[in-house]
Amino acid sequence: MSVNGVPASEVKISSDVKWVLRGDRGLTYSREIPVNATIVDGQWWPEDYSGPPLISLSEDAALGMGIGVGDTMTINVMGREITATIASLRKIDWSTLAINFVIVFDHHTLAAAPHSHLATAKAEDSSERDLFRTVTSSFPNISVVRMKEALQTVSKILEQLSSAVTATASVTLISGILVLAGAFAAGHRKRVYDSVVLKVLGATRKDIFRIFILEYALLGFVTSLIAAGTGWLAAYIVITDVLEANWINLPFTVLGTIAVSVSITILFGLFGSWKALGEKPAPVLRSE
């Protein structure tokens, strides 16, 4: 309902945790620290605590709302507004798919409120049906949610997203190759002139060939180095800040990409300049 007395609709909060104050939230209470959580600030309440309402809040939610230990949150629990003080912040590993709650009350405040029990169970493919049959037979009114279908749906969405990104990258790569080919084609006349002048000055075809290789190698290296640095920085920002995932360096992949880019640039350059190496000096100089 409110945070430090400010209505939830008016609280300034980062976009990634707006869901905490939007709609209903699942609540729980506990005497002990949840096994899948780590206290990063504040202290957990004693097992025999019986004082004013206290809560333990997710660290991510607290950072997104700019609050911490000692601040208050007012929560409507079944029509009753309870103002509780934040006693601790917890780091939660949501990737485990175990049951986690953003807000955990002390056991004294909500112990008398009507509530349900939640549990998770893991089973291999061979025993999954037996587990399902046993649970539903023992507890006819239980609701069983299989995570397998949910994970398959998420996996399918990620595969489609990956295909879309790959297709976009392929179009970008093809466009870049066409632009590179066009640039070499546009500079063909200049390459012919440079080759003829160098021949007149005494350079052999092998010398001119080496000069062109060095030029294209430097062009490909500098361009790919800038592209790799820009891509690395953009990927690092997206992975660490947007997706909040662990960053893994792949230096050999980057070096391999640079090497391939330099090789392609040299091949395109020599393909476009090969004819220039065979031009006779006299006709070219007369036309100039």
Secondary structure in CASP SS format (residue, H / E / C, confidence):
PFRMAT SS
TARGET T0000
AUTHOR 0000-0000-0000
METHOD secondary structure of the structure
MODEL  1
M C 1.00
S E 1.00
V E 1.00
N C 1.00
G C 1.00
V E 1.00
P E 1.00
A H 1.00
S H 1.00
E H 1.00
V C 1.00
K C 1.00
I C 1.00
S C 1.00
S H 1.00
D H 1.00
V H 1.00
K H 1.00
W H 1.00
V H 1.00
L H 1.00
R C 1.00
G C 1.00
D C 1.00
R C 1.00
G C 1.00
L E 1.00
T E 1.00
Y E 1.00
S E 1.00
R C 1.00
E C 1.00
I C 1.00
P C 1.00
V C 1.00
N C 1.00
A E 1.00
T E 1.00
I E 1.00
V E 1.00
D E 1.00
G E 1.00
Q C 1.00
W C 1.00
W C 1.00
P C 1.00
E C 1.00
D C 1.00
Y C 1.00
S C 1.00
G C 1.00
P C 1.00
P C 1.00
L E 1.00
I E 1.00
S E 1.00
L E 1.00
S E 1.00
E H 1.00
D H 1.00
A H 1.00
A H 1.00
L H 1.00
G H 1.00
M H 1.00
G C 1.00
I C 1.00
G C 1.00
V C 1.00
G C 1.00
D C 1.00
T E 1.00
M E 1.00
T E 1.00
I E 1.00
N E 1.00
V E 1.00
M C 1.00
G C 1.00
R E 1.00
E E 1.00
I E 1.00
T E 1.00
A E 1.00
T E 1.00
I E 1.00
A E 1.00
S E 1.00
L E 1.00
R E 1.00
K E 1.00
I E 1.00
D C 1.00
W H 1.00
S H 1.00
T H 1.00
L C 1.00
A C 1.00
I C 1.00
N C 1.00
F C 1.00
V C 1.00
I E 1.00
V E 1.00
F E 1.00
D E 1.00
H H 1.00
H H 1.00
T H 1.00
L H 1.00
A C 1.00
A C 1.00
A C 1.00
P C 1.00
H C 1.00
S C 1.00
H C 1.00
L C 1.00
A C 1.00
T C 1.00
A C 1.00
K C 1.00
A C 1.00
E C 1.00
D H 1.00
S H 1.00
S H 1.00
E H 1.00
R H 1.00
D H 1.00
L H 1.00
F H 1.00
R H 1.00
T H 1.00
V H 1.00
T H 1.00
S H 1.00
S H 1.00
F C 1.00
P C 1.00
N C 1.00
I C 1.00
S C 1.00
V C 1.00
V C 1.00
R C 1.00
M H 1.00
K H 1.00
E H 1.00
A H 1.00
L H 1.00
Q H 1.00
T H 1.00
V H 1.00
S H 1.00
K H 1.00
I H 1.00
L H 1.00
E H 1.00
Q H 1.00
L H 1.00
S H 1.00
S H 1.00
A H 1.00
V H 1.00
T H 1.00
A H 1.00
T H 1.00
A H 1.00
S H 1.00
V H 1.00
T H 1.00
L H 1.00
I H 1.00
S H 1.00
G H 1.00
I H 1.00
L H 1.00
V H 1.00
L H 1.00
A H 1.00
G H 1.00
A H 1.00
F H 1.00
A H 1.00
A H 1.00
G C 1.00
H H 1.00
R H 1.00
K H 1.00
R H 1.00
V H 1.00
Y H 1.00
D H 1.00
S H 1.00
V H 1.00
V H 1.00
L H 1.00
K H 1.00
V H 1.00
L C 1.00
G C 1.00
A C 1.00
T C 1.00
R H 1.00
K H 1.00
D H 1.00
I H 1.00
F H 1.00
R H 1.00
I H 1.00
F H 1.00
I H 1.00
L H 1.00
E H 1.00
Y H 1.00
A H 1.00
L H 1.00
L H 1.00
G H 1.00
F H 1.00
V H 1.00
T H 1.00
S H 1.00
L H 1.00
I H 1.00
A H 1.00
A H 1.00
G H 1.00
T H 1.00
G H 1.00
W H 1.00
L H 1.00
A H 1.00
A H 1.00
Y H 1.00
I H 1.00
V H 1.00
I H 1.00
T H 1.00
D H 1.00
V H 1.00
L C 1.00
E C 1.00
A C 1.00
N C 1.00
W C 1.00
I C 1.00
N C 1.00
L C 1.00
P H 1.00
F H 1.00
T H 1.00
V H 1.00
L H 1.00
G H 1.00
T H 1.00
I H 1.00
A H 1.00
V H 1.00
S H 1.00
V H 1.00
S H 1.00
I H 1.00
T H 1.00
I H 1.00
L H 1.00
F H 1.00
G H 1.00
L H 1.00
F H 1.00
G H 1.00
S H 1.00
W H 1.00
K H 1.00
A H 1.00
L H 1.00
G C 1.00
E C 1.00
K C 1.00
P H 1.00
A H 1.00
P H 1.00
V H 1.00
L H 1.00
R H 1.00
S H 1.00
E C 1.00
END
